Amino acid sequence: MRRLARLVAVVDDALERSLPPASEPPVTLHRAMRYATLGSGKRFRGCLALAAAESTGGDCSVALPAAVAVELVHAYSLVHDDLPAMDDAAVRRGQPSLHVAFGEATALLAGDALLTLAFEVLATAGPPEVAARCVAELARAAGSRGMVGGQQYDTASAAQARPSWEEISRLKTGCLFVAAARCGGLLAGADAHELGLLSACAGALGTAYQLLDDLRDRGEDAIAGRQDPLGALGEEGARQKAASLLAAARRDAGGLGPRAGLLLELVDRVADGGRSPA
């Protein structure tokens, strides 16, 4: 896990350099963007992009733009999720949520700015044709057929039709995990077979990650009167499903050969309960 900790620091440094300085006008907006992004996040998605690059024969550094981009998209999603119209969360990562600290209008704009900055960073990564493919991957994963669609289902009332927990988890979390892995692989020159293994591994890992997160939050959800995200699956069924997904992620990572050590380390981190404070 030591190497993973070092890579978290690498991603943090790249994020810090990618964000506008806090002193640059509009100062309040840029301060808010940095507040929402920098801090105690574990950078799981960013490290996944780096691990994907290494597992397909590249150096981790080639995937840094992808790591930054997926972390910016993730940061934007949390800012908007915390808003009163969504989850109405007052605290994020042990400090006041962005809308509490800066106001709702600034939180909305900061989220918008983080999302657009993500694509600015990714559009300049690698050869133009590769950058274009990465932009398409991330856009698809973050949109209505991915993360945003999953959040829409997650906020639906009990009376509205909802897909299974697994489908919601795949959309909310799995899609962005897959985009992180595929962008890292693309920037490292991965071939179609390697991209397929990365997609399968990251998809299973992301769904397991969200499932385990929902298991931990189940008590809080019940107290708050929110729907049980596990539905009819139940706690034991959820644990069994998570174990099955993690086994599949290990198998697919192993298919990439001896270079997949960091990718396997990430799978173990999820299995050990290494929860990112979102």
C-alpha positions in Angstrom: 0.0 0.0 0.0 3.0 2.3 0.3 3.2 2.8 -3.4 -0.4 3.6 -3.6 0.1 6.3 -1.0 2.9 7.8 -3.1 0.6 7.9 -6.1 -2.1 9.6 -4.2 0.4 12.4 -3.5 1.3 12.5 -7.2 -2.4 12.9 -8.2 -2.9 15.6 -5.5 0.1 17.5 -6.8 -1.2 17.3 -10.4 -4.7 18.5 -9.2 -3.2 21.4 -7.4 -1.3 22.5 -10.5 -4.4 22.1 -12.7 -6.7 24.2 -10.7 -6.7 28.0 -11.0 -4.8 29.8 -8.2 -7.0 30.9 -5.3 -5.8 34.5 -6.0 -7.0 34.6 -9.6 -10.3 36.4 -10.2 -13.0 35.5 -9.7 -11.4 34.8 -6.4 -14.4 33.3 -4.6 -15.1 30.9 -7.4 -11.5 29.7 -7.6 -11.2 29.4 -3.9 -14.4 27.3 -3.9 -13.1 25.0 -6.7 -9.9 24.3 -4.7 -11.9 23.8 -1.4 -14.0 21.2 -3.1 -11.2 19.3 -4.8 -8.1 19.5 -2.6 -7.8 17.9 0.8 -8.4 14.4 2.2 -9.8 12.5 -0.8 -8.1 9.2 -1.4 -8.0 9.7 -5.2 -9.1 6.1 -5.9 -10.3 7.0 -9.4 -7.2 8.9 -10.3 -5.0 6.1 -9.1 -7.0 3.6 -11.1 -6.1 5.6 -14.3 -2.5 5.4 -13.4 -2.7 1.7 -12.5 -4.4 1.0 -15.9 -1.6 2.7 -17.8 1.1 0.7 -15.9 -0.7 -2.6 -16.3 -0.8 -2.1 -20.1 2.9 -1.3 -20.5 3.0 2.5 -20.0 4.4 4.7 -17.3 2.0 6.0 -14.8 2.9 9.6 -15.7 1.3 9.3 -19.2 -2.1 8.9 -17.5 -1.9 11.9 -15.2 -4.2 14.0 -17.3 -6.8 11.3 -17.1 -6.3 10.9 -13.4 -6.8 14.7 -12.9 -9.9 14.7 -15.2 -11.7 11.9 -13.4 -11.0 13.4 -10.0 -12.3 16.8 -11.2 -15.5 15.1 -12.5 -15.9 13.2 -9.2 -15.3 16.5 -7.2 -18.0 18.2 -9.2 -20.5 15.4 -8.6 -20.0 15.6 -4.9 -20.5 19.3 -4.8 -23.8 18.9 -6.6 -24.9 15.8 -4.7 -24.5 17.7 -1.4 -26.8 20.6 -2.4 -30.1 21.0 -0.6 -32.0 20.0 -3.7 -30.1 16.7 -3.7 -28.8 14.9 -0.6 -28.7 18.1 1.5 -25.5 17.2 3.2 -23.9 19.7 5.5 -20.6 18.0 5.9 -18.1 16.5 3.4 -14.8 14.9 4.3 -15.0 16.3 7.8 -15.6 19.9 6.9 -18.6 22.0 5.8 -19.9 21.1 2.4 -19.2 23.6 -0.3 -22.7 25.2 -0.4 -22.5 25.6 3.4 -19.1 27.3 3.2 -19.6 29.4 0.1 -23.3 29.5 -0.6 -25.5 27.6 -3.0 -24.9 29.8 -6.1 -21.1 29.5 -5.8 -21.4 25.8 -5.2 -23.4 25.3 -8.4 -20.9 27.4 -10.4 -17.9 25.7 -8.9 -19.3 22.3 -9.8 -19.9 23.5 -13.4 -16.4 24.9 -13.5 -14.8 21.7 -12.2 -16.7 19.6 -14.8 -15.6 21.9 -17.7 -12.0 22.0 -16.5 -11.9 18.2 -16.5 -12.4 18.2 -20.3 -10.0 21.0 -20.8 -7.3 18.9 -19.1 -8.2 15.7 -20.9 -8.4 17.4 -24.3 -4.7 18.2 -24.2 -3.6 14.7 -23.1 -1.5 12.7 -25.6 -1.9 12.7 -29.4 -5.1 14.4 -30.6 -6.8 11.3 -31.7 -6.2 9.6 -28.3 -7.3 12.7 -26.4 -10.5 12.7 -28.4 -11.2 9.1 -27.5 -10.6 9.8 -23.9 -12.9 12.9 -23.9 -15.6 10.7 -25.4 -15.1 8.0 -22.8 -15.3 10.4 -19.9 -18.3 12.3 -21.3 -20.2 9.1 -21.8 -19.4 7.9 -18.3 -20.3 11.2 -16.6 -23.6 11.9 -18.5 -27.2 10.7 -18.5 -26.2 7.1 -19.5 -23.7 7.0 -16.7 -23.1 8.8 -13.4 -25.8 11.5 -13.8 -28.3 8.9 -14.8 -27.5 6.8 -11.8 -27.9 9.8 -9.5 -31.3 10.5 -11.0 -32.4 7.0 -10.2 -30.9 7.3 -6.7 -33.0 10.4 -6.0 -36.2 9.0 -7.3 -39.1 8.6 -4.8 -40.2 5.2 -3.5 -43.2 5.4 -5.8 -41.1 5.7 -8.9 -39.7 2.8 -10.9 -36.1 2.1 -10.1 -33.6 -0.4 -11.6 -31.8 -2.9 -9.4 -29.2 -1.7 -6.9 -26.5 -3.2 -9.2 -27.6 -1.2 -12.1 -27.7 2.0 -10.1 -24.3 1.2 -8.6 -22.9 0.5 -12.1 -24.2 3.9 -13.3 -23.3 6.0 -10.3 -19.8 4.6 -9.7 -18.9 1.8 -12.1 -19.1 3.9 -15.2 -16.6 6.5 -13.9 -14.3 3.7 -12.8 -14.4 2.2 -16.3 -13.7 5.6 -17.9 -10.7 6.1 -15.6 -9.3 2.7 -16.5 -9.9 3.0 -20.2 -8.5 6.5 -20.4 -5.4 5.4 -18.6 -5.1 2.4 -20.9 -5.6 4.5 -24.0 -2.9 7.0 -23.0 -0.6 4.1 -22.5 -1.3 2.6 -25.9 -3.4 -0.4 -24.8 -4.8 -2.7 -27.4 -8.5 -3.8 -27.7 -7.9 -6.9 -25.6 -6.3 -5.0 -22.8 -9.0 -2.4 -22.9 -11.6 -5.1 -22.6 -9.9 -6.5 -19.5 -9.5 -3.0 -18.0 -13.2 -2.3 -18.6 -14.3 -5.6 -17.0 -12.0 -5.2 -14.0 -13.0 -1.6 -13.4 -16.7 -2.2 -13.9 -16.7 -5.0 -11.3 -14.5 -3.0 -9.0 -16.7 0.2 -9.2 -19.9 -1.7 -8.6 -18.4 -3.5 -5.6 -17.0 -0.2 -4.2 -20.5 1.4 -4.3 -22.1 -1.7 -2.9 -19.8 -1.8 0.1 -20.2 2.0 0.5 -24.0 1.5 0.6 -23.6 -1.3 3.2 -21.6 1.1 5.5 -24.2 3.8 5.1 -27.2 1.6 5.6 -27.7 2.6 9.2 -27.5 6.3 8.4 -29.9 5.9 5.6 -32.4 4.2 7.9 -32.2 7.0 10.5 -32.7 9.6 7.8 -35.7 7.8 6.4 -34.0 7.2 3.0 -34.7 4.1 0.9 -32.6 1.1 1.5 -30.3 1.1 -1.6 -29.8 -2.7 -1.3 -33.5 -3.4 -1.7 -34.4 -7.1 -1.5 -30.8 -8.1 -1.7 -30.3 -7.6 2.0 -27.0 -7.3 3.9 -25.8 -10.9 3.5 -26.7 -11.0 -0.2 -24.9 -7.7 -0.7 -21.7 -9.0 1.0 -21.8 -12.2 -1.2 -22.3 -10.1 -4.3 -19.4 -7.8 -3.4 -17.1 -10.7 -2.8 -18.1 -12.2 -6.2 -17.5 -8.8 -8.0 -14.1 -8.4 -6.3 -13.1 -11.9 -7.4 -14.0 -11.1 -10.9 -12.0 -7.8 -10.8 -9.0 -9.8 -9.6 -9.4 -12.3 -12.3 -9.6 -9.7 -15.0 -6.7 -7.7 -13.6 -4.6 -10.9 -13.5 -5.3 -11.4 -17.2 -3.1 -8.3 -17.8 0.0 -10.2 -16.5 2.8 -9.2 -14.2 2.4 -5.5 -14.8 -1.0 -5.5 -13.0 0.4 -5.3 -9.5 -0.8 -1.8 -8.8 -4.3 -2.6 -10.2 -4.5 -5.7 -7.9 -3.4 -3.5 -5.0 -6.4 -1.3 -5.7 -8.8 -4.3 -5.7 -7.3 -5.3 -2.4 -7.8 -1.8 -1.0 -11.5 -2.0 -1.8 -11.8 -5.5 -0.3 -10.1 -4.3 2.9 -12.6 -1.5 3.3 -10.4 1.3 2.0 -13.3 3.6 1.6 -12.7 6.9 -0.1 -14.5 9.7 1.9 -16.2 10.1 -1.5 
